[in-house]
């Protein structure tokens, strides 16, 4: 195995870390080196992520036999050293992350990176946190990467300033700090009785716990799960989310659409390693909380009057859908749920960026000249925001046929997030419903299955109603509208994400094959344990677990 | 010792939680700090409370694990302290910005009555 291949799993963390740290040293006026660094870093990450994705497939069985690679940092063997683990799920997530971050970075060149300081550096640190959380193989590093991700997201949420952002950031920070403390308590309790923080080692020792220890360990896992649910935006722990996501700048909100999925990923990862479902990692507890999340998201979608707020509630709805699918727990549901995750992250990302453009389309109300769709955050801007609607847009080439582009992009995003045919959102929802229907049994209680189907369909329907209403107001009300001047640099990223979703639709077959194998790996925790701890198969535990 | 330790964590957590639920930003940040202390003590306690046992290998080279305290929770506490400290400092900045922009120290940016 060559040097680069061996160290490949560390690249998605190391590259943005170095890029972000280097950017800080350039003065704020020097944009060119930052742009070059940001683009180089994201390109390298994308290459690394796609290579990892390729290595975890069955095509190259000699490198990682079961599609799982463990990278021991500094060469210290697990469970004493720190490991990064690449399996199909984490390779998929870092690829998705890079694919979303690339258009977000390009989109920011138009205006957002000059609204405040250190934008690109913070974005790189956010990527460090996300990639790290997807790759890490132990609980405490999961905490550390969560904190990197959160610290960067606090600063990015505040990016651009304004009363609305500061107010929502205050709630966002308090709730997430409290959740981090919960996370730490959970981690400490698990360490106290299991004696290890390595996920694979915890899974290996879990069946051997004595009854007394098991109670404490399960309580620790539950406390940990509550912290994950806060990050995932599950009801009733998500009241911070709509305000924060609708106040954030458009590209920031776009990259946040994957940040909630870190919570979902963590739940899925830990749930797959435990031998039986412990609340909230599975079973009815997670399922009904997720259904309530979906109901909350649907109500919010119907009630939202601003497009960005509506998309924020869509993020909640998609988190709820994913958690409900995990909680439902039938074997075939995981693969379509992962497809839904891909489609919904890309679509909400594109939608948030589109929102940044449609907001400049001022449909002036009668007499006032202030549109109903304009978010309160923009009126509060007195600091930092350079000429929101002014001549600042002259960066890059102006796009012809602006309204046609905006309309088409809006319709594509709407079809994707509501799950209407013919795009990938539809295939994912169809897969979910067919997996649920397959799990029906004639003699058992099928009420949960039908509830989930009803919630899925209601979510799509509510999204359709709300988006047609907002779309009609945006595009068909002709009074006092100014057509915004869009540059290619803003329109390109949205087009890229929509095209990516179309590619996902066309290539649904190979994608589902990969997702099926990813889901299969998650159902076999033994392969994960074997890959991380080659010696654990013998069941050897060191006696120094707990004094 | 265990009782005193547990009581200390309990009192810190209870006061921290109460302060966290108060409407003033200063009370909230004090609550977060108290909770951070409680959590740090809790992590430390999970390595078991031992006296006269260093977490690092001694000079005389004694290799009996019973002579040493578990070093892992201690390093975890260090990391948690640093991260908690940094995020609390960041929160302090946001708190001041919020006070400056809204003119009130209420967590919602506006008084309940008005």
Contacts between the chains, C-beta under 8 A, distances in Angstrom:
chain1	res1	chain2	res2	distance
A	140	B	76	6.0
A	140	B	79	7.4
A	144	B	79	6.6
A	144	B	83	7.3
A	147	B	83	4.8
A	147	B	87	7.1
A	150	B	87	7.5
A	151	B	86	6.8
A	151	B	87	6.3
A	151	B	90	6.8
A	154	B	87	7.6
A	154	B	90	5.9
A	154	B	94	7.5
A	155	B	90	7.5
A	158	B	94	6.9
A	158	B	97	7.7
A	162	B	101	7.8
A	163	B	101	4.5
A	163	B	102	6.1
A	163	B	109	6.8
A	166	B	94	6.3
A	166	B	97	4.9
A	166	B	98	4.9
A	166	B	101	5.5
A	166	B	102	7.8
A	166	B	109	7.7
A	167	B	98	6.5
A	167	B	102	7.0
A	167	B	108	7.2
A	167	B	109	4.2
A	169	B	94	5.5
A	170	B	25	7.1
A	170	B	91	8.0
A	170	B	94	5.6
A	170	B	95	7.1
A	170	B	98	5.3
A	170	B	107	6.3
A	170	B	109	7.6
A	171	B	107	7.2
A	173	B	87	7.3
A	173	B	90	7.1
A	173	B	91	5.1
A	173	B	94	6.1
A	174	B	20	7.3
A	174	B	28	5.9
A	174	B	32	7.1
A	174	B	91	7.3
A	174	B	107	7.5
A	177	B	32	5.6
A	177	B	84	7.9
A	177	B	87	5.7
A	177	B	88	7.6
A	177	B	91	6.8
A	178	B	20	6.5
A	178	B	32	7.4
A	178	B	35	7.1
A	180	B	83	7.7
A	180	B	84	7.9
A	180	B	87	7.5
A	181	B	35	5.2
A	181	B	36	6.8
A	181	B	39	4.7
A	181	B	84	8.0
A	184	B	39	5.0
A	184	B	42	7.8
A	184	B	43	6.3
A	184	B	80	5.7
A	185	B	39	6.0
A	185	B	42	6.0
A	187	B	43	7.8
A	187	B	76	7.6
A	188	B	39	7.8
A	188	B	42	5.6
A	188	B	43	4.2
A	188	B	46	4.3
A	188	B	73	7.1
A	188	B	76	7.4
A	189	B	46	6.8
A	191	B	46	5.8
A	191	B	72	7.0
A	191	B	73	6.7
A	191	B	76	7.6
A	192	B	46	3.6
A	192	B	47	7.8
A	197	B	72	7.5
A	380	B	101	8.0
A	543	B	65	7.9
A	544	B	65	4.9
A	546	B	48	7.4
A	547	B	48	5.2
A	547	B	50	7.5
A	547	B	66	7.4
A	547	B	70	7.3
